[in-house]
């Protein structure tokens, strides 16, 4: 198998999200077109306190129109490293700090170019108030409750949660 040859691409939509249409020639000669989410790389952090509680963020999400529990994270700013962004996002969203380690990198999905850098933070302690407490709040849950939320599909970044738990040897 070999990669398809890209003919061209153009922006279809650019506001909060950016969508690019890409045309390819498949090995048999067929020309196909796909709309791809053109997204910046991001970080996701599984943060654990010294008592092995998982630090999550509770916030409203417009897609499902619901308040969700999520792992802290965000887009990597130009010039910042994934590790620096992980430290910053954890502090800004939750007020917590801890020792950061990379747990790996994931592809967002087949129709996106986003790479998701997954980190774990050990021995986290709350040092600051989150930047926007009226838009989100930090929540502590047990590892068991976190795993149950992942299994039931009640969170975003389920893939990152499982990768981080596997990295820590906490899958059961």
N, C-alpha and C positions, 0 to 999 in steps of 0.2 A: 504494500500500500504506500502511496506517496501523497504528499499534501496537494490540495487543489491550487491552481494558479489563480491569483486574484487579478481581476481585470480593472476594477476601480472601486471607489467608495465615495459617498457623499453624506453630509449631515442631513438627517430627516427631521430631527427635533432637537432643540437645545434650550432648556430652561433649567429647572432644578436637576433634571436628568438629561443626558445626551444620548441620542440614538443615531447610529450610523448604518446606512444601507451599504452592504458589500456584495459585489458580484464576483462569482468564481466560475472557472471552467473545471468541470469534473474530469477525471481521467478518460471517460468515454466520450467526451466532447460536449456534454450537456452544459448549458449555462444556467446557473442558479443564483438567486438573490436572497440574502438574509438580512434581517434587521438585528443589529447587535447593540447591546447596551455598552456604551463607551464610558467606563467608570474608572476613577482613580483608585490606586491601591489603598488598602485600609488595614487597620489593626483591630484585633479583638483580644480582650484580656480576661482570663479566668483568674480572679484574685481571691486568695485565701487568707483569712486572719490566722493568728497563732492558735486559735481554738478550732481551726479547720472549718470555719464558716465561709461560704461563698458570698462575695460582694457583688450584688446585682444592682441594676438601675431599673426603677419603675417609671415608665413614661407612656404618654399617649402616642400612638402610631397611626397616621392617617390612612395607610393602606387597609388594614383590617378594621379601622375605626374603633380601636380598643386600647385599653391600658395594658401594656405588656411588661413582663420582667425580661430584661436583656443583660447580656454581658456588656461591660463598658467597652467603648471603642469608637473609632472614627477614621476619617480620611487622613492620609499622610500628606502634610503640607509640603510644597516644594522646598527642597533643601534640608528637610528633616529626615532622620532615619526612622525605620519602623520601631526600633527600641525606644528612641526619644519620644515618638508619638504615643507609644503604649504608656509610658510614664505620665505624659501630659494628659492623655484622655482619662486615665484612671483617676488622676488627681482632680481634673476639672469636673468630671461627671459624678464622682462619689466622695471626694475629699480624702481618699485613702492613698497611701504610699506603701510600697513594698519592694522586695528584691525581684527584679524582672529577669525572666529567661524565655528564650524562644522555644516554642513547642512545635513549630513547623509552619508551612505555608500551604494554603488551599486555593484552588481555582474556584471562583464564585459559582459559576455554572457554565454550561456549554454555549450560551448565547450572550456572554459577557466577557470582557477582557480584564475584569477586576481580579487582582490577587489579594487574598486575605491572609495577613500575617498574624499568627496566633501566638500569644504569649501567656505565660503563667506568672503570677506575682505571689511571692511567699511572704508570710509573716506580716501581712498588711495591718497598718494602724491608721486610724482616722486622724488627720492632722489639720485639715482645712474644711470649710464648708464648700459644697459643690458650687460651681459658678452660677447656675441658674436653678436654684432650688424650687422655684415656682413651676418649672417645666418638667422636673424629674426629681426623684428622691432615691437615695441609697437604701438598699434592703439587704439584710443578712439572712441567708438560708443555710440549712445543713447540706452537706454533700449529697446525702440521700434524697432530700427534697429537690435539689438541683437536678439529680439524675432522673427523678420522677417527672419533673417538668420537661426535660429533654425528651423522654420516652413518649410523653403524651402530646408532644408537638406544641407546647404552650409558649414557646420562646422563638425568637429569631436566632440565627447563628448556631443552630443545632449541630452542624458539622464542626464548627470551631469548639463547641462545648465538649463533644465527644473526643476530638483530637487532643484537647488539653487534658481531659480526664485520663485518656490512654497514656499520654506522656507522663502523667503523675502516678500511673499505676492504680488509679481509683475507679476503673470500670468494674462492675460486678454483674 
